[in-house]
């Protein structure tokens, strides 16, 4: 997901997407740990980046609410 798309979502949707991505990351890491080759090796990196973008978006909204 791009940062623009993440910024458009409300916090509830972001939390749902965050949970979904964390589950997917656990699944991908389990595949790597067992020795099977993932479908797309770069997918783990992309999932981690998207999780970081979502957490950043959630934190900025909390900071903005605190400044008001």
RONUDO-61994 format. One record per residue: residue number from 0; residue in one letter; x, y, z of N, C-alpha, C in turn. Coordinates in steps of 0.02 Angstrom, whole numbers. Example, Ala and Ser with C-alpha at 12.3 -4.5 7.8 and 13.67 -1.06 7.14 Angstrom:
2
 lodren miza  neast nnorth    nup caeast canorth   caup  ceast cnorth    cup
      0    A    660   -284    390    615    -225    390    660   -165    390
      1    S    642   -112    354    684     -53    357    645      2    394
//
This chain:
68
 lodren miza  neast nnorth    nup caeast canorth   caup  ceast cnorth    cup
      0    X     42    -59      0      0       0      0     44     62      0
      1    X     19    113    -31     55     175    -33     33    218     26
      2    X     75    266     44     61     309    101     -3    349     90
      3    X    -17    368     28    -79     406     13   -140    364     30
      4    X   -138    300     11   -194     256     24   -204    245     99
      5    X   -149    240    135   -153     229    207   -181    291    242
      6    X   -162    350    218   -185     412    249   -261    421    241
      7    X   -289    392    189   -360     399    176   -403    356    222
      8    X   -374    302    249   -412     256    291   -422    283    361
      9    X   -477    263    392   -488     283    462   -451    236    509
     10    X   -442    255    572   -402     213    618   -428    142    627
     11    X   -494    132    625   -521      65    633   -499     20    575
     12    X   -503     46    514   -482       8    456   -407     -5    458
     13    X   -369     44    482   -297      35    487   -279    -20    536
     14    X   -316    -22    592   -303     -75    642   -319   -144    614
     15    X   -374   -149    576   -392    -213    545   -339   -235    495
     16    X   -316   -188    454   -265    -202    404   -199   -222    438
     17    X   -184   -189    495   -123    -204    532   -124   -276    558
     18    X   -180   -296    586   -187    -365    611   -179   -415    554
     19    X   -211   -400    498   -208    -444    440   -136   -451    414
     20    X   -100   -395    411    -31    -397    387     15   -434    435
     21    X      4   -426    500     45    -461    549     35   -536    544
     22    X    -27   -558    533    -40    -629    524     -5   -655    462
     23    X     -8   -617    409     24    -637    346    100   -640    356
     24    X    128   -593    394    200    -593    407    221   -655    447
     25    X    180   -673    496    194    -733    535    193   -795    490
     26    X    145   -797    445    139    -854    399    201   -858    354
     27    X    222   -800    327    280    -799    283    344   -818    320
     28    X    351   -793    382    411    -810    421    412   -884    438
     29    X    354   -914    450    350    -985    464    373  -1026    403
     30    X    353  -1003    344    374   -1037    283    450  -1036    275
     31    X    479   -978    290    551    -971    284    586  -1014    336
     32    X    558  -1017    396    589   -1056    450    587  -1131    436
     33    X    535  -1154    403    530   -1225    388    571  -1244    326
     34    X    595  -1195    291    638   -1210    234    603  -1208    167
     35    X    538  -1197    166    504   -1192    101    515  -1123     72
     36    X    516  -1120      7    528   -1057    -27    463  -1019    -33
     37    X    461   -956    -11    399    -917    -18    386   -901    -92
     38    X    323   -887   -107    303    -872   -176    343   -812   -202
     39    X    347   -760   -162    382    -700   -181    430   -681   -124
     40    X    495   -688   -134    542    -674    -81    540   -602    -56
     41    X    522   -555    -98    520    -485    -78    457   -467    -40
     42    X    411   -513    -35    347    -499     -3    355   -485     71
     43    X    401   -519    104    411    -509    176    434   -437    188
     44    X    479   -413    146    504    -345    152    447   -294    142
     45    X    405   -307     92    349    -262     78    299   -261    135
     46    X    286   -319    165    239    -323    221    266   -282    280
     47    X    330   -290    293    360    -253    349    356   -178    337
     48    X    368   -156    276    365     -85    260    294    -58    267
     49    X    245    -98    245    176     -76    250    155    -71    323
     50    X    176   -119    365    161    -117    436    190    -53    466
     51    X    251    -36    448    283      25    474    245     87    451
     52    X    221     88    389    183     146    365    118    153    403
     53    X     84     97    417     21     100    454     33    124    525
     54    X     84     98    557     99     120    626    117    194    628
     55    X    153    218    578    169     289    574    106    331    566
     56    X     61    309    523     -1     346    512    -43    347    577
     57    X    -46    291    612    -84     289    675    -53    335    727
     58    X     13    335    731     46     378    780     39    452    765
     59    X     40    470    701     32     541    684    -39    564    699
     60    X    -88    522    690   -156     542    707   -164    551    782
     61    X   -130    509    821   -133     516    894    -99    580    917
     62    X    -43    597    885     -7     658    903    -49    719    885
     63    X    -82    717    827   -124     773    806   -183    783    854
     64    X   -210    728    877   -266     733    925   -241    762    991
     65    X   -181    745   1011   -153     770   1072   -137    844   1069
     66    X   -121    870   1010   -104     940   1003   -166    985   1000
     67    X   -223    956    989   -284     996    985   -311   1016   1051
//
